Amino acid sequence: MEDEGHLEGTIMANLYAEDTHDPERDKDESNIDLVHEGGRRALEVYREWKAKTATPKATKSSSSGGTVLYSVAEHEYLETKPYGPVKTMRDAELSLSQFKDHVGDKPLQSITAVMIHGFAEKIGADASRE
């Protein structure tokens, strides 16, 4: 089975569609809650399926012995990593983007522990100010 990327968008659109609550038919909004829970589960199942069926793409390092930029690894990771809640996916995307902003789009082998610790300190300092 092939997916050109439309299925996830359809699930997301329906999951976050504006509620058209009819108080006469659903007094306690339990039907809306049921639809939203089904949408969350459909998204989780879709992402698990996508991760299991994804074929790794040849990167610069695997095809030519060269380097892999952080942005390439970030993209491939997000493409194949299954996440449950949508919030978790957004949090992962944000964290990876913030790290790239901190260190730049460098080759993976040039990212050091010092850079990672510096990023963790920055995040901790930012969080303590909030």
DSSP file (Angstrom, degrees, kcal/mol; ACC not computed):
  #  RESIDUE AA STRUCTURE BP1 BP2  ACC     N-H-->O    O-->H-N    N-H-->O    O-->H-N    TCO  KAPPA ALPHA  PHI   PSI    X-CA   Y-CA   Z-CA
    1    1 A M              0   0    0      0, 0.0     2,-0.3     0, 0.0     0, 0.0   0.000 360.0 360.0 360.0 132.7    0.0    0.0    0.0
    2    2 A E        -     0   0    0      2,-0.0     2,-0.4     0, 0.0     0, 0.0  -0.772 360.0-167.6-105.2 148.9    1.4    3.4   -1.0
    3    3 A D        -     0   0    0     -2,-0.3     0, 0.0    47,-0.0     0, 0.0  -0.972   9.7-166.1-135.9 121.2    0.8    6.7    0.7
    4    4 A E        -     0   0    0     -2,-0.4    -1,-0.0     1,-0.0    -2,-0.0   0.224  64.3 -86.8 -90.1  14.8    1.8   10.0   -1.0
    5    5 A G  S  > S+     0   0    0      4,-0.0     4,-0.9     0, 0.0    -2,-0.0   0.384 105.8 105.8  99.3  -3.1    1.4   12.0    2.2
    6    6 A H  H  >  +     0   0    0      1,-0.2     4,-2.3     2,-0.2     5,-0.2   0.823  68.3  64.0 -78.9 -30.8   -2.3   12.7    1.8
    7    7 A L  H  > S+     0   0    0      1,-0.2     4,-2.5     2,-0.2     5,-0.2   0.916 101.5  48.3 -63.3 -45.5   -3.5   10.3    4.5
    8    8 A E  H  > S+     0   0    0      1,-0.2     4,-2.8     2,-0.2    -1,-0.2   0.920 111.8  50.6 -61.9 -42.3   -1.8   12.0    7.4
    9    9 A G  H  X S+     0   0    0     -4,-0.9     4,-2.6     2,-0.2    -1,-0.2   0.886 110.2  49.8 -61.9 -39.4   -3.2   15.4    6.3
   10   10 A T  H  X S+     0   0    0     -4,-2.3     4,-2.2     2,-0.2     5,-0.2   0.922 111.9  47.8 -65.1 -44.3   -6.7   13.9    6.0
   11   11 A I  H  X S+     0   0    0     -4,-2.5     4,-2.7     1,-0.2    -2,-0.2   0.939 113.9  47.2 -61.3 -46.5   -6.5   12.4    9.5
   12   12 A M  H  X S+     0   0    0     -4,-2.8     4,-2.3     1,-0.2    -2,-0.2   0.906 110.5  52.1 -63.1 -42.3   -5.1   15.7   11.0
   13   13 A A  H  < S+     0   0    0     -4,-2.6    -1,-0.2     1,-0.2    -2,-0.2   0.910 115.3  41.3 -62.0 -41.9   -7.8   17.8    9.2
   14   14 A N  H >< S+     0   0    0     -4,-2.2     3,-0.7     2,-0.2    -1,-0.2   0.858 111.7  55.9 -74.1 -35.2  -10.6   15.6   10.6
   15   15 A L  H 3< S+     0   0    0     -4,-2.7    -2,-0.2     1,-0.2    -1,-0.2   0.900 119.3  31.6 -62.8 -41.1   -8.9   15.3   14.1
   16   16 A Y  T 3< S+     0   0    0     -4,-2.3    -1,-0.2    -5,-0.2    -2,-0.2   0.192  87.4 136.6-105.5  16.9   -8.8   19.1   14.5
   17   17 A A    <   -     0   0    0     -3,-0.7     2,-0.1     1,-0.1    -3,-0.1  -0.302  68.5 -91.8 -61.5 147.3  -11.9   19.9   12.5
   18   18 A E        -     0   0    0      1,-0.1     2,-0.2     2,-0.0    -1,-0.1  -0.380  46.4-111.2 -62.0 133.8  -14.1   22.5   14.1
   19   19 A D        -     0   0    0     -3,-0.1     2,-0.5     1,-0.1    -1,-0.1  -0.451  22.9-163.7 -68.3 134.6  -16.7   20.9   16.3
   20   20 A T        -     0   0    0     -2,-0.2     2,-0.2    -3,-0.1    -1,-0.1  -0.667  21.9-169.4-114.9  73.2  -20.3   21.2   15.1
   21   21 A H        -     0   0    0     -2,-0.5     3,-0.1     1,-0.1     6,-0.0  -0.451  14.1-162.7 -72.7 129.9  -21.9   20.3   18.3
   22   22 A D    >>  -     0   0    0     -2,-0.2     4,-2.3     1,-0.1     3,-1.1  -0.912   2.6-163.6-112.5 100.7  -25.6   19.7   18.3
   23   23 A P  T 34 S+     0   0    0      0, 0.0    -1,-0.1     0, 0.0     6,-0.1   0.750  87.6  60.1 -59.2 -24.3  -26.9   19.9   21.9
   24   24 A E  T 34 S+     0   0    0      1,-0.2     3,-0.2     2,-0.1    -3,-0.0   0.864 115.8  31.4 -70.4 -35.0  -30.1   18.1   20.9
   25   25 A R  T <4 S+     0   0    0     -3,-1.1     2,-0.2     1,-0.2    -1,-0.2   0.710 132.6  28.1 -95.9 -23.3  -28.2   15.0   19.7
   26   26 A D    ><  +     0   0    0     -4,-2.3     3,-1.0     1,-0.1    -1,-0.2  -0.662  63.1 173.8-143.0  80.3  -25.2   15.0   22.1
   27   27 A K  T 3  S+     0   0    0      1,-0.3    -1,-0.1    -3,-0.2    -2,-0.1   0.834  83.5  33.5 -62.1 -36.9  -26.0   16.7   25.4
   28   28 A D  T 3  S-     0   0    0     -5,-0.0    -1,-0.3     0, 0.0    -2,-0.0   0.274 105.5-118.1-106.0  11.8  -22.7   15.9   27.1
   29   29 A E  S <> S+     0   0    0     -3,-1.0     4,-2.0    -7,-0.1     5,-0.2   0.668  70.7 136.5  62.6  19.9  -20.4   16.1   24.1
   30   30 A S  H  >  +     0   0    0      1,-0.2     4,-2.1     2,-0.2     5,-0.1   0.829  67.3  56.2 -66.7 -30.7  -19.4   12.5   24.5
   31   31 A N  H  > S+     0   0    0      2,-0.2     4,-2.2     1,-0.2    -1,-0.2   0.901 106.9  48.9 -67.4 -39.6  -19.8   11.8   20.7
   32   32 A I  H  > S+     0   0    0      2,-0.2     4,-2.6     1,-0.2    -2,-0.2   0.926 111.0  50.3 -63.8 -44.4  -17.3   14.6   20.0
   33   33 A D  H  X S+     0   0    0     -4,-2.0     4,-2.4     1,-0.2    -2,-0.2   0.896 109.8  51.4 -59.9 -40.0  -14.9   13.2   22.5
   34   34 A L  H  X S+     0   0    0     -4,-2.1     4,-2.2     2,-0.2    -1,-0.2   0.902 110.0  48.5 -64.2 -42.4  -15.2    9.8   20.9
   35   35 A V  H  X S+     0   0    0     -4,-2.2     4,-2.2     2,-0.2    -2,-0.2   0.917 112.2  49.0 -64.4 -43.6  -14.5   11.2   17.4
   36   36 A H  H  X S+     0   0    0     -4,-2.6     4,-2.4     2,-0.2    -2,-0.2   0.906 110.7  49.8 -64.7 -41.1  -11.4   13.0   18.7
   37   37 A E  H  X S+     0   0    0     -4,-2.4     4,-2.3     1,-0.2    -1,-0.2   0.907 110.5  50.7 -63.7 -41.3  -10.1    9.9   20.5
   38   38 A G  H  X S+     0   0    0     -4,-2.2     4,-2.5     1,-0.2    -1,-0.2   0.890 110.1  50.5 -61.8 -39.5  -10.6    7.9   17.3
   39   39 A G  H  X S+     0   0    0     -4,-2.2     4,-2.2     2,-0.2    -2,-0.2   0.905 109.3  50.0 -65.3 -41.9   -8.7   10.5   15.3
   40   40 A R  H  X S+     0   0    0     -4,-2.4     4,-2.0     1,-0.2    -2,-0.2   0.913 113.1  46.6 -62.3 -42.3   -5.8   10.5   17.8
   41   41 A R  H  X S+     0   0    0     -4,-2.3     4,-2.7     2,-0.2     5,-0.2   0.895 109.9  53.4 -67.9 -39.6   -5.7    6.7   17.6
   42   42 A A  H  X S+     0   0    0     -4,-2.5     4,-2.5     1,-0.2    -2,-0.2   0.903 109.5  49.0 -61.2 -41.0   -5.9    6.7   13.8
   43   43 A L  H  X S+     0   0    0     -4,-2.2     4,-2.4     2,-0.2    -1,-0.2   0.902 111.0  49.6 -65.6 -41.3   -2.9    9.1   13.7
   44   44 A E  H  X S+     0   0    0     -4,-2.0     4,-2.2     2,-0.2    -2,-0.2   0.936 112.9  46.3 -62.3 -47.1   -0.9    6.9   16.0
   45   45 A V  H  X S+     0   0    0     -4,-2.7     4,-2.6     1,-0.2    -2,-0.2   0.907 111.8  52.4 -63.1 -42.2   -1.6    3.8   13.9
   46   46 A Y  H  X S+     0   0    0     -4,-2.5     4,-2.9    -5,-0.2    -2,-0.2   0.932 110.5  47.0 -58.8 -47.3   -0.8    5.7   10.7
   47   47 A R  H  X S+     0   0    0     -4,-2.4     4,-2.3     2,-0.2    -1,-0.2   0.872 111.5  50.6 -66.8 -36.6    2.6    6.9   12.1
   48   48 A E  H  X S+     0   0    0     -4,-2.2     4,-2.1     2,-0.2    -1,-0.2   0.936 113.0  46.6 -63.6 -45.3    3.5    3.4   13.3
   49   49 A W  H  X S+     0   0    0     -4,-2.6     4,-2.0     1,-0.2    -2,-0.2   0.921 111.7  51.1 -61.1 -45.0    2.6    2.0    9.9
   50   50 A K  H  X S+     0   0    0     -4,-2.9     4,-1.0     1,-0.2    -1,-0.2   0.902 110.6  48.6 -61.6 -42.0    4.6    4.7    8.1
   51   51 A A  H  < S+     0   0    0     -4,-2.3    -1,-0.2     1,-0.2     3,-0.2   0.886 112.4  48.3 -66.3 -38.5    7.7    4.0   10.3
   52   52 A K  H  < S+     0   0    0     -4,-2.1    -1,-0.2     1,-0.2    -2,-0.2   0.821 117.5  40.5 -71.5 -30.9    7.5    0.2    9.7
   53   53 A T  H  < S+     0   0    0     -4,-2.0    -1,-0.2    -5,-0.2    -2,-0.2   0.515  87.1 115.6 -97.4  -5.2    7.1    0.6    5.9
   54   54 A A     <  -     0   0    0     -4,-1.0    26,-0.0    -3,-0.2    -3,-0.0  -0.411  56.4-145.5 -67.5 135.7    9.6    3.4    5.4
   55   55 A T        -     0   0    0     -2,-0.1    -2,-0.1     1,-0.0    -1,-0.1  -0.898  26.7-110.3-100.7 128.9   12.6    2.5    3.3
   56   56 A P        -     0   0    0      0, 0.0     2,-0.3     0, 0.0    -1,-0.0  -0.285  30.8-132.2 -59.1 137.5   15.8    4.2    4.4
   57   57 A K        -     0   0    0      1,-0.1     2,-0.4    19,-0.0    19,-0.0  -0.659  25.0-104.0 -89.3 147.1   16.9    6.8    1.9
   58   58 A A        -     0   0    0     -2,-0.3     2,-0.2     4,-0.1    -1,-0.1  -0.561  41.3-161.8 -70.4 125.8   20.5    6.8    0.8
   59   59 A T     >  -     0   0    0     -2,-0.4     4,-2.2     1,-0.1     5,-0.3  -0.522  35.1 -98.3 -99.9 173.0   22.3    9.7    2.5
   60   60 A K  H  > S+     0   0    0      1,-0.2     4,-2.1     2,-0.2     6,-1.4   0.892 123.6  49.7 -58.2 -39.2   25.5   11.3    1.6
   61   61 A S  H  > S+     0   0    0      4,-0.2     4,-1.1     1,-0.2    -1,-0.2   0.893 113.7  43.2 -71.1 -37.6   27.4    9.2    4.2
   62   62 A S  H  4 S+     0   0    0      1,-0.2    -1,-0.2     2,-0.2    -2,-0.2   0.782 121.4  39.1 -79.5 -24.9   25.9    5.9    3.1
   63   63 A S  H  < S+     0   0    0     -4,-2.2    -2,-0.2     1,-0.1    -3,-0.2   0.779 133.7  13.2 -96.3 -27.4   26.2    6.4   -0.6
   64   64 A S  H  < S-     0   0    0     -4,-2.1    -3,-0.2    -5,-0.3    -2,-0.2   0.379  94.7-110.3-132.9   5.0   29.6    8.2   -1.0
   65   65 A G  S  < S+     0   0    0     -4,-1.1    -4,-0.2    -5,-0.3    -3,-0.1   0.611  81.2 121.5  74.7   8.7   31.5    7.9    2.3
   66   66 A G        -     0   0    0     -6,-1.4     2,-0.2     1,-0.2    -1,-0.1   0.195  65.7 -69.4 -86.5-152.2   30.9   11.7    2.8
   67   67 A T        -     0   0    0     -3,-0.1     2,-0.5    -7,-0.1    -1,-0.2  -0.653  30.4-137.1-105.5 159.8   29.3   13.6    5.6
   68   68 A V        -     0   0    0     -2,-0.2    40,-2.9    -8,-0.2    41,-0.2  -0.975  21.3-135.1-115.5 124.9   25.6   13.9    6.7
   69   69 A L  B >>  -A  107   0A   0     -2,-0.5     4,-2.0    38,-0.3     3,-0.5  -0.444  21.2-116.7 -75.1 152.3   24.4   17.3    7.6
   70   70 A Y  H 3> S+     0   0    0     36,-2.4     4,-3.1     1,-0.2     5,-0.2   0.895 114.7  57.6 -54.0 -43.3   22.3   17.7   10.7
   71   71 A S  H 3> S+     0   0    0      1,-0.2     4,-2.1     2,-0.2    -1,-0.2   0.856 106.0  49.1 -61.3 -35.4   19.3   18.9    8.6
   72   72 A V  H <> S+     0   0    0     -3,-0.5     4,-2.5     2,-0.2    -1,-0.2   0.934 113.9  45.2 -68.3 -46.4   19.3   15.6    6.6
   73   73 A A  H  X S+     0   0    0     -4,-2.0     4,-2.6     2,-0.2    -2,-0.2   0.900 112.4  52.6 -63.7 -40.7   19.5   13.5    9.7
   74   74 A E  H  X S+     0   0    0     -4,-3.1     4,-2.5    -5,-0.2     5,-0.2   0.933 111.1  46.5 -60.2 -47.2   16.7   15.6   11.3
   75   75 A H  H  X S+     0   0    0     -4,-2.1     4,-1.9    -5,-0.2    -2,-0.2   0.935 114.1  46.8 -62.2 -48.0   14.5   15.1    8.3
   76   76 A E  H  X S+     0   0    0     -4,-2.5     4,-1.3     1,-0.2    -1,-0.2   0.886 112.1  51.3 -63.8 -38.4   15.0   11.4    8.1
   77   77 A Y  H >X S+     0   0    0     -4,-2.6     4,-1.7     1,-0.2     3,-0.5   0.949 111.9  45.2 -63.4 -49.3   14.5   10.9   11.8
   78   78 A L  H 3< S+     0   0    0     -4,-2.5    -1,-0.2     1,-0.2    -2,-0.2   0.806 110.4  56.5 -65.8 -28.3   11.2   12.8   11.8
   79   79 A E  H 3< S+     0   0    0     -4,-1.9    -1,-0.2    -5,-0.2    -2,-0.2   0.805 119.4  28.2 -72.4 -29.6   10.1   10.9    8.7
   80   80 A T  H << S+     0   0    0     -4,-1.3    -2,-0.2    -3,-0.5    -1,-0.2   0.515  94.3  98.7-112.7  -6.6   10.5    7.5   10.3
   81   81 A K     <  -     0   0    0     -4,-1.7     2,-0.3    -5,-0.1   -33,-0.1  -0.735  65.4-140.5 -88.9 118.9   10.0    8.0   14.0
   82   82 A P        -     0   0    0      0, 0.0     2,-0.4     0, 0.0   -34,-0.1  -0.602  20.8-172.7 -78.7 135.5    6.5    7.0   15.2
   83   83 A Y        -     0   0    0     -2,-0.3   -36,-0.2     1,-0.2   -35,-0.1  -0.945  17.2-149.4-124.2 148.5    5.0    9.3   17.8
   84   84 A G  S    S+     0   0    0     -2,-0.4    -1,-0.2     1,-0.1   -37,-0.1   0.897  77.8  36.5 -77.6 -92.2    1.7    8.9   19.7
   85   85 A P  S  > S-     0   0    0      0, 0.0     4,-1.4     0, 0.0     3,-0.4  -0.292  77.3-128.2 -65.6 146.4    0.2   12.2   20.5
   86   86 A V  H  > S+     0   0    0      1,-0.2     4,-2.5     2,-0.2     5,-0.2   0.860 109.5  61.9 -60.5 -36.1    0.5   15.0   17.9
   87   87 A K  H  > S+     0   0    0      1,-0.2     4,-2.7     2,-0.2    -1,-0.2   0.887 100.2  53.6 -58.7 -39.2    1.9   17.2   20.7
   88   88 A T  H  > S+     0   0    0     -3,-0.4     4,-2.3     2,-0.2    -1,-0.2   0.904 108.4  49.4 -62.6 -41.5    4.8   14.9   21.1
   89   89 A M  H  X S+     0   0    0     -4,-1.4     4,-2.5     2,-0.2    -2,-0.2   0.924 112.3  47.4 -63.1 -45.2    5.6   15.1   17.4
   90   90 A R  H  X S+     0   0    0     -4,-2.5     4,-2.5     1,-0.2    -2,-0.2   0.899 111.1  51.7 -64.1 -39.8    5.4   18.9   17.5
   91   91 A D  H  X S+     0   0    0     -4,-2.7     4,-2.6     2,-0.2    -1,-0.2   0.906 110.5  48.6 -62.3 -42.0    7.7   19.0   20.6
   92   92 A A  H  X S+     0   0    0     -4,-2.3     4,-2.5     2,-0.2     5,-0.2   0.931 111.9  48.8 -63.7 -45.7   10.2   16.8   18.8
   93   93 A E  H  X S+     0   0    0     -4,-2.5     4,-2.1     1,-0.2    -2,-0.2   0.914 113.3  47.6 -59.9 -43.5   10.2   19.0   15.8
   94   94 A L  H  X S+     0   0    0     -4,-2.5     4,-2.6     2,-0.2    -2,-0.2   0.926 112.1  48.8 -65.0 -45.6   10.6   22.1   17.9
   95   95 A S  H  X S+     0   0    0     -4,-2.6     4,-2.3     1,-0.2    -2,-0.2   0.920 112.6  47.4 -61.8 -44.7   13.5   20.7   20.0
   96   96 A L  H  X S+     0   0    0     -4,-2.5     4,-2.1     1,-0.2    -1,-0.2   0.894 112.9  49.6 -64.5 -38.8   15.4   19.5   16.9
   97   97 A S  H  X S+     0   0    0     -4,-2.1     4,-2.3    -5,-0.2    -2,-0.2   0.905 110.2  50.3 -65.8 -42.1   14.9   22.9   15.2
   98   98 A Q  H  X S+     0   0    0     -4,-2.6     4,-1.9     2,-0.2    -2,-0.2   0.891 109.8  51.0 -63.8 -39.3   16.1   24.7   18.3
   99   99 A F  H  X S+     0   0    0     -4,-2.3     4,-2.6     2,-0.2     5,-0.4   0.920 109.4  50.2 -64.3 -42.2   19.2   22.5   18.5
  100  100 A K  H  X S+     0   0    0     -4,-2.1     4,-2.7     1,-0.2    -2,-0.2   0.897 109.6  51.2 -62.7 -39.3   19.9   23.3   14.8
  101  101 A D  H  < S+     0   0    0     -4,-2.3    -1,-0.2     1,-0.2    -2,-0.2   0.866 112.3  48.6 -62.3 -35.3   19.5   27.0   15.5
  102  102 A H  H  < S+     0   0    0     -4,-1.9    -2,-0.2    -5,-0.2    -1,-0.2   0.923 128.1  19.3 -72.2 -46.2   22.0   26.6   18.4
  103  103 A V  H  < S-     0   0    0     -4,-2.6    -2,-0.2     1,-0.2    -3,-0.2   0.661 104.0-126.6-102.1 -18.1   24.8   24.6   16.6
  104  104 A G     <  -     0   0    0     -4,-2.7     2,-1.8    -5,-0.4    -1,-0.2  -0.229  44.8 -54.7  91.8 171.6   24.0   25.3   13.0
  105  105 A D  S    S+     0   0    0    -35,-0.1    -1,-0.1    -2,-0.1     3,-0.1  -0.571  81.8 157.9 -87.6  75.7   23.5   22.9   10.1
  106  106 A K        -     0   0    0     -2,-1.8   -36,-2.4     1,-0.1   -35,-0.1  -0.508  51.6 -86.3 -96.3 162.2   26.8   21.1   10.7
  107  107 A P  B >   -A   69   0A   0      0, 0.0     3,-1.9     0, 0.0     4,-0.4  -0.471  42.8-119.7 -61.6 142.0   28.0   17.6    9.7
  108  108 A L  G >  S+     0   0    0    -40,-2.9     3,-1.7     1,-0.3   -39,-0.1   0.872 110.7  59.5 -54.9 -41.0   26.9   15.2   12.4
  109  109 A Q  G 3  S+     0   0    0      1,-0.3    -1,-0.3   -41,-0.2   -40,-0.1   0.647 100.2  57.7 -68.0 -11.9   30.5   14.1   13.1
  110  110 A S  G <  S+     0   0    0     -3,-1.9     2,-0.5     2,-0.1    -1,-0.3   0.507  80.3 101.7 -94.1  -4.1   31.4   17.7   14.0
  111  111 A I    <   -     0   0    0     -3,-1.7     2,-0.2    -4,-0.4    -8,-0.0  -0.701  60.6-163.1 -82.0 124.0   28.7   18.0   16.7
  112  112 A T     >  -     0   0    0     -2,-0.5     4,-1.8     1,-0.1     3,-0.2  -0.584  33.9-111.1-108.3 166.3   30.5   17.6   20.1
  113  113 A A  H  > S+     0   0    0      1,-0.2     4,-2.9     2,-0.2     5,-0.2   0.847 118.1  60.0 -61.0 -34.9   29.4   16.8   23.6
  114  114 A V  H  > S+     0   0    0      1,-0.2     4,-2.3     2,-0.2    -1,-0.2   0.901 104.7  48.9 -61.6 -41.0   30.3   20.4   24.6
  115  115 A M  H  > S+     0   0    0      2,-0.2     4,-2.1     1,-0.2    -1,-0.2   0.908 112.0  48.6 -64.4 -42.0   27.8   21.7   22.0
  116  116 A I  H  X S+     0   0    0     -4,-1.8     4,-2.4     2,-0.2    -2,-0.2   0.922 112.4  47.6 -65.5 -44.4   25.1   19.4   23.4
  117  117 A H  H  X S+     0   0    0     -4,-2.9     4,-2.5     1,-0.2    -1,-0.2   0.892 110.2  53.4 -63.6 -39.0   25.8   20.5   27.0
  118  118 A G  H  X S+     0   0    0     -4,-2.3     4,-2.1    -5,-0.2    -1,-0.2   0.898 109.4  48.4 -61.6 -40.5   25.8   24.1   25.9
  119  119 A F  H  X S+     0   0    0     -4,-2.1     4,-2.7     2,-0.2     5,-0.2   0.920 110.3  51.1 -64.9 -44.3   22.4   23.6   24.4
  120  120 A A  H  X S+     0   0    0     -4,-2.4     4,-2.5     1,-0.2    -2,-0.2   0.901 110.6  49.4 -61.3 -41.0   21.1   21.9   27.5
  121  121 A E  H  X S+     0   0    0     -4,-2.5     4,-2.6     2,-0.2    -1,-0.2   0.906 110.8  50.2 -64.1 -41.2   22.3   24.8   29.7
  122  122 A K  H  X S+     0   0    0     -4,-2.1     4,-2.6     2,-0.2    -2,-0.2   0.931 111.7  47.1 -62.6 -46.0   20.7   27.3   27.4
  123  123 A I  H  X S+     0   0    0     -4,-2.7     4,-2.5     1,-0.2    -2,-0.2   0.915 113.0  49.7 -62.1 -43.0   17.3   25.5   27.5
  124  124 A G  H  X S+     0   0    0     -4,-2.5     4,-2.0    -5,-0.2    -2,-0.2   0.904 112.0  47.7 -62.8 -41.5   17.6   25.2   31.3
  125  125 A A  H  X S+     0   0    0     -4,-2.6     4,-1.1     2,-0.2    -2,-0.2   0.913 112.6  48.8 -66.1 -42.1   18.3   28.9   31.6
  126  126 A D  H  X S+     0   0    0     -4,-2.6     4,-0.6     1,-0.2     3,-0.4   0.904 112.1  49.1 -63.5 -41.6   15.5   29.8   29.3
  127  127 A A  H >< S+     0   0    0     -4,-2.5     3,-0.8     1,-0.2    -1,-0.2   0.859 106.8  55.1 -67.8 -35.5   13.1   27.6   31.2
  128  128 A S  H 3< S+     0   0    0     -4,-2.0    -1,-0.2     1,-0.2    -2,-0.2   0.756 103.6  56.2 -71.8 -22.1   14.1   29.0   34.6
  129  129 A R  H 3<        0   0    0     -4,-1.1    -1,-0.2    -3,-0.4    -2,-0.2   0.681 360.0 360.0 -79.5 -17.4   13.3   32.5   33.4
  130  130 A E    <<        0   0    0     -3,-0.8    -1,-0.2    -4,-0.6    -2,-0.2   0.475 360.0 360.0 -80.4 360.0    9.7   31.5   32.5
